[in-house]
């Protein structure tokens, strides 16, 4: 097992974890309407073109474009109105020269028509006739067959997180079922004799379990399925029993507490005995969360987090989310939502260590200001009061007040 607290940069530590992690997403079929946030497991192709018929994009008159050439306010083109096209029906006629048909947005063009004149560019001349005051080109104000999607075209690749636009597109193609990656089950174990469930009254020296619930929320939002295993006492056999069961039942196991350098540190030993290759990283060059454990046991990720709520949540944000995304088969990790802001205070840092600082965003005339929220890593509301995190790179000794920074929102 690697020496305790042999610190690695966060990105290097994450890369080492993912390299040892086999990724073969399990599949399941679900209703497309329920697929928001899910990740496609196989490519989806169009069964037919979209649109499947030529459609008007404006209210007006379906015309043969060549019949309007040269038309202007002073020299309009006169066209006979053959009929009004009913919505949702196929026109039962075709246009002859110098004929047009009244059409509404989304209506199907009749045979012979290749453009639509906007109603604003026309005026009634006499019953059954219209004046066209502006020429149109072939294809103007018209959606052609297959202009959006061709039959057989791949419309959603594998490894894409479904958004409202993708769901709407598949519904337009009549695709009501979709193959997605099964949500990875993430077992969450809280370790510590001082912990009690949130619903219990506190005794002397006791604290309520926070991490199981913050981490569950984080996992669920990332697309995983959190499975809480409750609170385990600081006994090696008790932790080993629960961790072994979670490893069988879940795709990822996350253990909080027991990862600091102390005589009661059982996590690294328990994790290393769960299966090969065992602990890969014990110690990450980051604050908060230096004593993080990253392991792969029996082909599954096992992550040991610090017990302090702020440290646990920040480290889970840095490591657990990427693992869940990898297990989902996401082709490209989505960019973390962020915004630019100017620091209100100097932020000192130790060179060679990456620091993540909670900040509150304040509106100002020139944009946002980032006000640091100071608090120790066991004070969860120091993070609850923040809007995001600012990273101080390892090669910096701090950031200056007034400096433009990127705030990663959470």
Secondary structure, 3 states (H helix, E strand, C coil): CCCCCCCECHHHHHHHHHHCCCCCCCEEEEEHHHCCCCEECCCEECCCCECCCCEECCCEEEECHHHHCCCCCCCCEEEEEEEECCCCCCCCCECCCCEEEEECCCCECCECCCEEEEHHHEEEEECCEEEECCCCCCCCCEECCCCCECCCCEEECCCCECCHHHHHHHHHCCCCEEEEECCCEEEEEEECCCEECCCCCCCCCCEECCHHHHHHHHHHHHCCEEEEEEEECCCHHHHHHHHHHHHHHCCEEEEECCCCCCCCCCHHHHHHCCCCEEEEEECECEECCCCCEEEEECCEEEEEECCCHHHHHHHHHHHHHHHHHHHHCCCCCCCCCEEEEEECCCEECCCCCEEEEEEEEEEECCEEEEEECCCCCCCHHHHHCCCEEEEECCCCCEECCCCEEEEEEC
